[in-house]
Amino acid sequence: MILKSIMSIAVLAALVSAPAIAQQVIYPAKGQSAAQQQKDEAECYTWAKGQTGYDPAQATAYASAPPQQEIGGERIRGAARGAAGGALIGAIAGDAGKGAAIGAVGGTMVGGARQRRKRDENEYAAAQYQQAAGQQQQNFQRAYGACFEGRGYTVR
Protein backbone atom coordinates (compact mmCIF):
# COMPACT_ATOMS: atom_id res chain seq x y z
CA MET A 1 0.00 0.00 0.00
CA ILE A 2 2.80 2.43 0.92
CA LEU A 3 4.85 1.48 -2.12
CA LYS A 4 1.79 2.08 -4.30
CA SER A 5 1.29 5.53 -2.73
CA ILE A 6 4.96 6.41 -3.17
CA MET A 7 4.87 5.29 -6.80
CA SER A 8 1.71 7.37 -7.39
CA ILE A 9 3.44 10.40 -5.90
CA ALA A 10 6.51 9.82 -8.06
CA VAL A 11 4.47 9.54 -11.25
CA LEU A 12 2.39 12.61 -10.44
CA ALA A 13 5.44 14.64 -9.47
CA ALA A 14 7.15 13.66 -12.71
CA LEU A 15 4.11 14.87 -14.64
CA VAL A 16 3.88 18.04 -12.58
CA SER A 17 7.57 18.77 -13.04
CA ALA A 18 7.46 18.41 -16.83
CA PRO A 19 8.42 21.69 -18.45
CA ALA A 20 5.54 24.05 -17.87
CA ILE A 21 6.13 25.86 -21.13
CA ALA A 22 5.07 22.75 -23.05
CA GLN A 23 1.54 23.19 -21.69
CA GLN A 24 1.02 26.65 -23.21
CA VAL A 25 1.07 27.61 -26.86
CA ILE A 26 2.59 31.01 -27.56
CA TYR A 27 1.70 32.85 -30.78
CA PRO A 28 3.62 35.92 -31.93
CA ALA A 29 0.68 38.33 -32.33
CA LYS A 30 2.72 41.36 -33.35
CA GLY A 31 5.06 39.86 -35.93
CA GLN A 32 7.81 38.88 -33.49
CA SER A 33 10.59 36.90 -35.15
CA ALA A 34 11.53 33.37 -34.09
CA ALA A 35 14.74 34.73 -32.60
CA GLN A 36 12.81 37.36 -30.62
CA GLN A 37 10.34 34.74 -29.39
CA GLN A 38 13.19 32.50 -28.26
CA LYS A 39 14.76 35.41 -26.37
CA ASP A 40 11.38 36.27 -24.81
CA GLU A 41 10.86 32.61 -23.80
CA ALA A 42 14.11 32.62 -21.83
CA GLU A 43 13.36 35.97 -20.21
CA CYS A 44 9.76 35.08 -19.33
CA TYR A 45 10.88 31.73 -17.92
CA THR A 46 13.39 33.48 -15.67
CA TRP A 47 10.84 36.12 -14.67
CA ALA A 48 8.11 33.58 -13.86
CA LYS A 49 10.58 31.52 -11.86
CA GLY A 50 11.55 34.61 -9.86
CA GLN A 51 7.93 35.60 -9.28
CA THR A 52 6.75 32.17 -8.13
CA GLY A 53 9.86 30.57 -6.65
CA TYR A 54 9.10 27.51 -8.78
CA ASP A 55 11.36 26.13 -11.50
CA PRO A 56 9.69 23.31 -13.44
CA ALA A 57 13.06 22.21 -14.82
CA GLN A 58 14.34 21.63 -11.27
CA ALA A 59 11.24 20.04 -9.74
CA THR A 60 11.83 16.39 -8.90
CA ALA A 61 9.67 13.67 -7.46
CA TYR A 62 11.99 12.76 -4.61
CA ALA A 63 13.62 16.04 -3.58
CA SER A 64 10.50 17.57 -2.12
CA ALA A 65 8.24 14.59 -1.50
CA PRO A 66 6.86 14.52 2.04
CA PRO A 67 8.62 12.29 4.55
CA GLN A 68 6.75 9.04 5.11
CA GLN A 69 6.28 7.44 8.51
CA GLU A 70 7.60 3.91 8.79
CA ILE A 71 4.72 1.45 8.91
CA GLY A 72 5.00 -2.13 10.04
CA GLY A 73 5.22 -4.12 13.22
CA GLU A 74 2.73 -2.00 15.15
CA ARG A 75 0.48 -4.99 15.87
CA ILE A 76 3.38 -7.13 17.09
CA ARG A 77 4.74 -4.36 19.31
CA GLY A 78 1.22 -3.67 20.58
CA ALA A 79 0.71 -7.34 21.38
CA ALA A 80 4.04 -7.50 23.26
CA ARG A 81 3.25 -4.38 25.27
CA GLY A 82 -0.27 -5.59 26.00
CA ALA A 83 0.97 -9.03 27.04
CA ALA A 84 3.53 -7.51 29.39
CA GLY A 85 0.99 -5.18 30.98
CA GLY A 86 -1.63 -7.93 31.12
CA ALA A 87 0.82 -10.34 32.77
CA LEU A 88 1.55 -7.79 35.49
CA ILE A 89 -2.12 -7.16 36.15
CA GLY A 90 -2.92 -10.88 35.86
CA ALA A 91 -0.17 -11.72 38.36
CA ILE A 92 -1.81 -9.45 40.89
CA ALA A 93 -5.18 -11.12 40.25
CA GLY A 94 -3.61 -14.60 40.43
CA ASP A 95 -3.39 -15.66 36.74
CA ALA A 96 -0.51 -14.03 34.83
CA GLY A 97 -1.06 -16.22 31.73
CA LYS A 98 -4.68 -15.23 31.33
CA GLY A 99 -3.79 -11.55 31.90
CA ALA A 100 -1.02 -11.76 29.28
CA ALA A 101 -3.41 -13.31 26.73
CA ILE A 102 -6.04 -10.63 27.30
CA GLY A 103 -3.37 -7.91 27.16
CA ALA A 104 -1.94 -9.32 23.92
CA VAL A 105 -5.34 -9.19 22.22
CA GLY A 106 -5.94 -5.63 23.37
CA GLY A 107 -2.40 -4.60 22.38
CA THR A 108 -2.85 -6.10 18.91
CA MET A 109 -5.97 -4.01 18.42
CA VAL A 110 -4.22 -0.84 19.59
CA GLY A 111 -1.26 -1.62 17.31
CA GLY A 112 -3.59 -2.08 14.34
CA ALA A 113 -5.22 1.27 15.05
CA ARG A 114 -1.79 2.89 15.27
CA GLN A 115 -0.81 1.33 11.93
CA ARG A 116 -4.01 2.59 10.23
CA ARG A 117 -3.45 6.09 11.66
CA LYS A 118 0.10 6.20 10.29
CA ARG A 119 -1.07 4.99 6.88
CA ASP A 120 -3.80 7.65 6.81
CA GLU A 121 -1.33 10.36 7.84
CA ASN A 122 1.06 9.29 5.07
CA GLU A 123 -1.73 9.38 2.48
CA TYR A 124 -2.87 12.80 3.70
CA ALA A 125 0.69 14.19 3.51
CA ALA A 126 1.06 12.81 -0.02
CA ALA A 127 -2.23 14.41 -1.10
CA GLN A 128 -1.19 17.76 0.41
CA TYR A 129 2.13 17.52 -1.43
CA GLN A 130 0.41 16.79 -4.74
CA GLN A 131 -1.95 19.71 -4.27
CA ALA A 132 0.90 22.10 -3.41
CA ALA A 133 2.99 20.93 -6.37
CA GLY A 134 0.05 21.45 -8.71
CA GLN A 135 -0.59 24.92 -7.29
CA GLN A 136 3.06 25.89 -7.75
CA GLN A 137 2.97 24.80 -11.36
CA GLN A 138 -0.27 26.71 -12.00
CA ASN A 139 1.23 29.85 -10.47
CA PHE A 140 4.26 29.47 -12.71
CA GLN A 141 2.02 28.97 -15.77
CA ARG A 142 0.04 32.13 -15.01
CA ALA A 143 3.18 34.21 -14.51
CA TYR A 144 4.82 32.79 -17.63
CA GLY A 145 1.73 33.51 -19.73
CA ALA A 146 1.32 37.00 -18.27
CA CYS A 147 4.89 37.82 -19.21
CA PHE A 148 4.26 36.80 -22.82
CA GLU A 149 0.98 38.66 -23.00
CA GLY A 150 2.76 41.77 -21.74
CA ARG A 151 5.20 41.42 -24.63
CA GLY A 152 2.46 41.24 -27.24
CA TYR A 153 2.02 37.48 -27.68
CA THR A 154 -1.18 35.46 -27.67
CA VAL A 155 -1.12 32.67 -25.06
CA ARG A 156 -3.43 29.64 -25.28
Salt bridges, closest charged atoms under 4 A:
ASP40 OD1 - ARG151 NH1 2.77
GLU43 OE2 - LYS39 NZ 3.37
GLU43 OE1 - ARG151 NH1 2.64
ASP55 OD2 - LYS49 NZ 3.68
GLU74 OE2 - ARG77 NH2 3.81
GLU74 OE2 - LYS118 NZ 3.07
ASP120 OD1 - ARG119 NH2 3.60
GLU121 OE2 - ARG117 NH1 3.15
